[in-house]
């Protein structure tokens, strides 16, 4: 049976040239027995390709590269990967390539490669220079100028890209300014990703949204989103797009808004496979792609336990008037970080009537 598959690959493991103050993967990797698994070998890459295509059984396969900073794997790695993937797929399935990058290493040669092979990039940018205060390199230099220059290079080569913004407490307090900056730059595909505390942390700082901040932030962002939609200047904000889908009775495409986990595969530099990017921890290691098929990994007890945990819905959520659009607070990892129940109630209570402007999108 055909399966559409998305595989997240960390070809350079946790290697990165930045030291972003909120990097969840740095704290996660730091908690493992092995911080970095190094650059992925050609043999491991071949196993990723072949076992992914075989698993899809004629469905599409999306290879999504992340890190760390995936570009540290080098141009030769990616040239070989794409060549091998196209050769092995050979009409068996449709291939897609995506990448999340901090963009500081992008030059014309990289941009030409992305354009040639139809890569969709997610470029990390938190807004204007002031909003990017948490994105610094190892010497604490701000990276904003490099990212801006890289975006111009991508534009000059017609590379498709989205903007990925980490939503911090600072973001919440300044969302009008940040949204205005991003849309003013002509960016029309935005993802705001809530900043999460390391596992077990109760830290309160400007990095992390309180429940009150999060509720206010969602209301203000949604009003900006609706205003542009009504003006005929629609801007895709992924989280809000998915809430609209739920309101219209459609299936969300973002796993974080589904309310439960599904089978995912995140493959580290050495071939280790985990069930989710947020859980690339020793206790959730499913196995290794060099030793097992994706079918075996998906059917493992640990993989099924991971999904089963996310299916447990609190009684208060089952009885809530907003459950069909909130889905119990969405992402399992976010629910483990903080109870945002009151923030969602505040948001949906204030904004649910505005969702009616999207009724025409129902098909």
Secondary structure, 3 states (H helix, E strand, C coil): CCCCEEEEECCCCCCCCECCCCCHHHHHHHCCCCCCCCCCCHHHHHHHHHHHHHHHCCCCEEEEECCCCHHHHCHHHHHHHHHHHHHHHCCCCCEEEEEEECCCCCCHHHHHHHHHCCCEEEEECCCCCCCCCCCEECCCCECHHHHHHHHHHHHHCCCEEEEEEEECHHHHHCHHHHHHHHHHCCCCEEEEEECCCCCCCCCCCCCCCCHHHHHHHHHHHHHHHHHHHHCCCCCEEHHHHHHHHHHCCCCCCCHHHCCCCCCCEEECCCCEEECCHHHCCHHHEEEECCCCCHHHHHCCHHHHHHHHHHCCCCHHHHCCCCHHHHHHHCCHHHHHHCCCHHHHHHHHHHHHHHHHHHHHHCC
